[in-house]
Amino acid sequence: MTLRKIYLEITTECNLDCGMCIRHAWSEPARRMARGTFQRILDDLRTVGTIETLHFGGFGEPLAHPECLEFLRQAAQAGLGTELLSNGVLLDEATAAALIDLGLDRLIVSVDQASLHDDPDFHGQAATVHANLREVYRQRLVRRASRPEVVIEFVATRKNIHELPALKRLGLQLGFSRILVTHLVPYAPELANDVLYDDWTTTRRHAEGSPWNPAIDLPRMDPRVEVQTVLDRLRASGSDVLCGGAQLSGTRMYCRFTNEGRAAVTPDGWISPCLPLLHSHAYYFRGARREILAYRLGNVLQSRLSEVWESDTYRSFRARLRDFPFSPCIDCGGCDLRSANLEDCHGNEFPTCGSCLWAAGLVQCP
């Protein structure tokens, strides 16, 4: 397996305090990546030769780091594809110009509503973010710059899903070419009722259709209420539903981080196989609290990132994720083992991934 993408968390600091944020679910102090740590990572990535993208993101606001733009510039000069995930508040005129100058490939901005009304549960200062996106777009047009591509990341909940069509119509004003929709992870119990995947299931999606649970292949249909009602019932029961050969019901549990050659690094240099295991935290799913303990395979200050990636421990973990032998904890509600990622009823030991919302395709990362 080739290492292709690094999620680089250069800080866990943030200029906002959104109600949905994972930072409310841990007790870690805020941290910034030191220049020496970044240089060590960059020097290693130069020699790896397979890295396609260095993603500046994680669970803080990268632009809150005073050296973010310099780090991005050095990564671009090293020939790496660069992405920046931001809440958009700090994307002022000068920062927009700097991002275009340094050759940022993709700018992902968190926008959870089309309106300018601020909701404490969502990413805030919507009016500022919209104005900043317009400025990025203006500068791209004036300078005839094809980059950065601008992508919106939209966290869908019961409260805001109705705003998605209106947000799409803002593309010509705000200059974005794509909306990446992901689900809310309820890091606080009061958010659990806002999710849009209560009835989602992975049951029987590990195999082809059978007499016990035939696959259903549909033609295209109008989105009528009577059609949607039937589709919802089929999906909720674990049926394999297709439309013209395209999956409508989702597929088997699949770890994109592992299968697509991705890894994540904390500000202190700790290497994790994915973003969900980057920090210890808790979230709430189907009425139950689940504790996630961080899983780290090494530190860039002690070993080269490439050495950690090729280590026997990391290789063994990736092989396990490709096979995905874990219990289907995401569908099961009757076992105390589901309360943490320490072990499961199939005998798998830490970290267990049978209830991972990312592997289930419910939460998406750029």
N, C-alpha and C positions, 0 to 999 in steps of 0.2 A: 504494500500500500504506500502510495506517494503522498508526502506532505504538501498540500496545495494552498491552504489558507490559514492564517493566524488571526485570531481575535485578540487584539492587544488592548488591554484595559490599562490606560496610562494614569487613570485616576478613578477613585470612587467618590470624589467630591461632586457636588451638583449645585447649580444656582437656583434650582427649583425644589419644591417639596411636595410632589404629587402624591395624592392619596393611594394610588395604585402601585407605587414603587416598591421593589424588593428591598430597598434600603431601610424600610420600616420593619423588615422581618429578620434583621440580623443586628448584632451588637458590636460589630467591628468598628474601630475608629477609621475615619477617612484617611486615605493614603494617596500619595502621588508617586509615579515612577521616577526614579532618579535618572539623570542623564547617562550615567555610567551603565545602568541596567539596560536602557534602551540601546546604547551603542553596542553592548555585548550581544544583544539579540540581533541587531541589524548586521553586525559583522558575521554572525553565524548564518543568517539567512542569505547573505551574499554568496556564501560558499555552497549552500544546499542546492541551488539551481533549479528547484522544482516549484518554488513558491510563486503562485499567480497573484495572490491578493493579500495585502496587509490591511486588516480592518481595524480602524481606531474606534472603539466603542466599549462594550461591556456594560457595567451597571453604574457608570458615572457619566458626567458630561465632559467629553474630551477637551472642549474649548475652555473649560475651567482650569486646565493645566497651562501654566504660563509658557511652556515650550512646545505646545501642541503643533503650532504651525511649522516650527523648525523641525520637529520630528517627522512631520508629513513631507516636508521638503527633502529631507535626507533620504527618506524611503523612496520617494519618486526618483531622485537622482541615482539611487541604487538599482533602478530598473524594475521596481516592484509596482504592481497595480495597487492603488490606494483607495480606500473607502473611509468615509467619516460618517458616523451616526451621531446626530445632535438633536437637542430639543429645539434648536433654531433661535433661541432668544439672543445669543451672543453673535449671531451672524450679521454684524453691522456692515456698513459700506466698506470699511477698510479690510475686514476679514473676508468678505466676499471677493474683493479684488485679489487678496493674497492667495485664496484657494484657487482662483483661476490662473494666477501667475505660476504657482508651483505645480500645476498640472494634475490636480485631484481628479481621479477618474469618476468617482460616484459620491454624491452627497445624499445621505438618507436623513430625512427630517421627520420627527414625530409630530403628527397632526391628528387629533382624534375627533375633530368636528369641523364642519364647514362654517358655522357661525362664529362670531367673535366673542360670544358670551363665555366667560371662564367658569368651568366646573371644577371644584377642588379635587375631584377624583381623577381628572384627566390632566394632560400636559397643559400648563398654564400660559398666560400672556399671549393668547391667540392673536390679538391685533398686531403685536410686535412681530410675531413669527410670520404672519401673512405679509407684513410690510418688508421684512427681511428677505423672504422668498421672492417677492417682486423685484427687489434690488439685485439679487443674484441673477434673476432672469434678464433684467435690464442690462446689466453689465455683460452678460453672455452675448446678447443681441448686438450691443454697441461694438463689442470687440470681436464679433463673429467667432466666438469660441464654442467649440462643440462639446467641451467638457467644463465642469463636471455634469454628468447625467444627474438629474434630480429625481429622487424617489421619495414618496411619502410612505411612512409606516403608520398604519391605522390600527389601534387596539380596539377591537370590536366588543361591545357589551350590549346588554338589553337597552341601555340608556341612550346609546349613540348610533346604533346600526342604521337607523333611519336616515342619518346624515350622509351616508356613503355616496348616494347618487349626486347629491348637491356638491360634495367634495370633488367628485370626478369632474363636474362641470367647471371647476376652478382651474383646471389644468392650463388653459390658455392665459390666465391671469398670473398664476404663480409659477408656471414654467416647469412643472413636473411631468414626466412621461410614464410613470408607473405608480400604482398604489399597492403596497404589500400589506395585506390584511392579516392580522394575527389575533389570537384570542387573549382575553384578560386572564392572567394568573392571579387568583385571589390570595394575596399575601396577608390579608386581614379578613377575619370571619365575616365582617359586614359586607364584604364584596362578593361573597360566595353565591349569592342569589342573582348577581348581575351577569353570570356567564351564559354563553349561548350553546353549551355542549353538555347539558345535563343528561340527555338521552343517547349520547354518542356511545358506540360500542365497537370493540375489535373482534367480538365473538365470531368464530368460523371464517375469519378472513385470511387464515394461514394456508388455505387449501382451495382447490378448484371447486366449482359447484358439484353437488352430489344429490342423490335422491332425498337425503335428509334436509338439505338446504340448497335448492336449485338456484343457480345464478339467473339474474333477470337482465336481459339486454333490450333496452328501449330505443325507439326512434326519437327524434326531436319532438317536443311537445310544447304547446303554449304554457306559460307559467300560471295556469289557472289554480284556483283554490282547491278544486277537487283532485287535480293532479298532484299538487304539493302535499296534500293530506296523505295520499297513498304512498308517495315517496318517503315521507317522514316515517310512516309505519314500517316500511320495508327496511329502511336504514337502521332504525332503532332496534329491529329484531336481529341485526347482524347479517342481513342478506347482502349478497354481492350484486350491487345494482350498477349497470352500465348504460350509457347513452351513446349509441353509435360507436361502441367499443371503448369509450372513455369512462374511467371510473367516476362514479358519483358518490360512492359510499366509503371511499378511502380504501387503503390497502393494509397489509400486515404491518406490525410494528417495525419501524425502520429508522435506524440512527443515521441521519445525514452527516453529522459531525464525523463519525467513524468511517462511513462508507464513501465519503467524498473528500477524505484527507484533510480534516480540519482539527485545530487544537486552539486552546485559549491560554492566555498568560495574565496573571494578576499584576498590579503595580509593584509588588515585592518580588516578582520574577517566578512565582509558582506556576507550574504547568499543569493544566487540567485537560481532560479529553473533550470537554464541552463547556458551554456557558452554564447549563443548569448545575454542574458540579464545581463551579468556580468558587462559590462561597457557601458556607453552611447557612441554612435558612429554613423557614417553615411556610407552608401554604395550606389552603383549605380546599378539599375536593369532595363533593357529594356528602357533605355533612361531617367530614372527618378531617382532623389536623394531620398533616404529614411532615415529618422532619427529614430534611435532606442534609446529610453531612458532606462537606466538601471532599473531593477525591483528587489528590495531587500526586503526580508521578515523578516529580523532580523540580529542581530550581535552576534557572539559567545562570545564577551566580555560583553554582557548584558544578554544573555540567552543561555542556553545549546542548542547545535545544534539539539539534539533530541526533545527538547521542541518546537523549531521553526518548525521542520518537522511535529509535531503532532498538531500544532496550527490550529484553525478554519480557519484562513485566508489561510494557506498553503493547508489544506485539500480541501477547496472550489476551490482553483486555480487548484489543480490536477484533481478534478472532471470535471472542465470546459475543461481542456486539453484533458481528455479522451473522452469527447463528441465532442470536436472540433466544436463548433457552429459558428466559425468565418467566415466572408465573404471571398470568394475565391480571395483575393486581388492579389495573385501571378499570376492570369490569367487575371486580369482586369486592364485596363489602363486609364479609363475615370473618375476617382474619385480623388479629392484632398485629401480624407482621407487616401489614400495609402501612402502619403508622410511622415507619422509618425505612430508609434504604439500606438497612444492615444485613438482612437475609430474607429469603422468601420460602414458600412451602415446597418449591422444587429442589431445595438444597443449595441454591445459589447464595454466595456470601457477598459481603460488601465490595463494591456498590451494586445494589440490585436496581434494575431499570424497568421493571414491569409496569410501573405506573407513570413513566415519563411522558409528560404532555408534549414534548418535542418529538419523541419517537412515534407518538400516536398521530402526529401531523396536525395537532391542535394549535401549537405555538410554532411560529415560523421566525427564523432569523435571516437577516440579509445575507 
